[in-house]
Amino acid sequence: MRAALLALFAPDAKIRMGHPFQDVAGPQDLWERVYTPLIDAIPDLERRDFIVMAGPRWGQDKSGNWVGLGGNFVGTLSASWLGIPATGRPVFMRYHEYLRIEDGKVVEMEALWDIPQVMYQAGIWPMAPQKGEEWMCPGPMDGAGVMTAPRNATQSNASVQRVWDMLHDLKQGTAETPERGLGGYWHDHANWYGHTGLGTARGHHGIATRIFKQFREGLSDNTRHLHDGVFFGDGALVAFTGWPSGTAVHSGDGFLGLAPTGKRITRRSLDFWRLESGLVRECWVMVDMLDLYRQLGVDVLGCLQGPSTVEAAA
């Protein structure tokens, strides 16, 4: 694996990961500081992609070719990792990774891992109870997440345009209108697969009340950096990465169950959407939850040394 990383990544590749890894100094650092401790903890680690898609960056005067990868790491948590105690039981952790390719080399990587998902399975939960459901997110329901056919540029661009329009309408929503941006853009039975700490919701009402409402009640001056982010499409799949993807002020109750701090925060996210007949049928969302808590003054990984458990939080 180390040899593959060194062969495929440019030596000076720009690698950005979620907290606590943050900026990674090239493929050797990626191997030593990120992957080696994970493999030490989960020696039977398997990587199972459920989305593999690619495309050029969408938008006028934009450039760069990107690959989007989503799936689950699966294995046995045989040793402690990042302060999460070993369980000796099977464990899974979702990942989203976006790679920019030039001349056959990875020159840029952005990745988020659902570390709180591992905490939850280990019975350790130092975060506020999530409002959505917790489960192992499936891949696209049509079974076509791993793209093998030649990219259809017309369909791909139309898919991105649809998501772009939806996100701009979504920005108009308030705490009083939590379903704004869903009608006309989202399927009635859409699934919103969120990072652990937010959870999963289904249908317009579920997504609006379990997910969107807490953002709209708890955050003000909430701005999505859509023009600065990277969009790319591959058939019915659309990917978006923003680092950060948005900024906001933590000014109200409800957001992550934390009392308002008045702090301005940035939000990192790597997201996938799948469209069906022009409507969003499924959306996979990865937000750097540990970094959000860090900005709001809570050291989640530091809290793992305390007595908090899933049962106590419940």
Steps between C-alpha positions, in 0.01 A plus 500: 500500500784737581659427163170568325457836678854608409449392139159661447537827692721787390769555767368850566131409479272731697320273746232628735310283746258553782586550866727382659718436193458838326766582237711201401852549364491273196455124451768389748332699778164361386634151547684553830267734688159407359482147362758317712322564834167405341638171370670431835157535663308314226751250357236329283396834348298483178398791282161470331416773249134554421559813290777542244437786258704760317481811288649839418427786737167652401451868431617775271876558506546205740764231446628178649401134478359338813413154632242456778511195727254402771469184703570328829811372671413166660695282742554403862590770754778297661693787662420852615501778240495874566399422857211278392535174697535165328186290488616183326182529294429591137493872431430721199587860416371697202741706291470753220813580299546737208817482290624740234707330231770652277727301269404173664578618854284605792595864558223589743293302749219596735365232731262470793458191718202441728706455817196561729345194334778288653451666840132412495567135417757484782241624751671837546295811423628838628284699256138619515234244399439513126156566361529276195520122495831318530577224250750375248420703191435290190626579155271630224175308493524448123827310547680736263730687738824362355507662159656287228333635185649793306395831651193657339589870497148622419333303780781576744483877444121496529526314831745754643287791380198349676689465830641852458150643459375299798777623730430861407132452584596320820691808613174694520362279777453619858405340831140586414528345153721193560368318191606777260718352225351150525178536303555468126858381546484200734313174460219450754687197638851646480763375744747745658792294633680720752822472695463346846407783734235611252365164387277394214155634409240405239239698308442876488360529851767282658789677327357844579421441867782265601785658303437836338309657788787478747733674253243773437414552867856488630699679232475853367684667214515147362675521162577215262814554291355340189699705251830412671426129535563222252202338323530208260252254358495151356164397357239522776764556771620841614786581738582820688797586716551821689792564735331683655157450344338765716532745787250597770458648846389265779234732634198290596382187677462165333820461303668176612319536831752763616423835662578790263859621522490798265803358321546518124568153364601347169352177369676234295290256302536242223161410354350270238153514345322250275222628277203301377271653236643842580447471877747432781428144612802451726758730654814395687631778724831507685566792731812535714307468826809481721626827351162668555503399866863614527409845371217518754738423786444125543793259466309182413806277484619639833162414649558134418706476815183572704218267606252592225332207329219455254275396787588806709437735209164337436 
